Amino acid sequence: MISKQHDNHVLLTDERNDLQGFASYLTGIWEQFTGVNVIIDLTKYNEATLEDFLAFLLLSNKHRAAKQSFIMVNDSTAVDHIPEELMIVPTYQEAMDVLEMEEIERDLGF
């Protein structure tokens, strides 16, 4: 895994070609990211399915319950097939936009 710390988030990228394994690995080390907004770069998975993304559902729910952003970047699945508990956007710039919006909402108490 490649981890890059930014001002308001950490960007995580899988170094291997195992999306399910990456989700399992992140589950095991998740305490490291408590209190930090997370963006996960999954752009290399061009043929990822909804089932692949659902492996991140528990992590997403835990992270969002702690009032932190959890955003995945990938454009292989149609938005209308993704449950609202998962935030998946097609580009890193859109992830940054969503992160900014979520921070504003939290600042306003939503």
GIFENWO-V222155 format. One record per helix or strand of 3 or more residues. SS is the DSSP state (~ for helix, > for strand). FROM is the first residue (numbers start at 0). LEN is the number of residues. Records with the same first field share a line. If there is no record, write none. Layout:
SS->FROM-LEN ; FROM-LEN
This chain:
>->1-4 ; 9-4 ; 37-4 ; 69-4 ; 86-3
~->18-10 ; 29-4 ; 49-5 ; 56-9 ; 78-3 ; 91-16
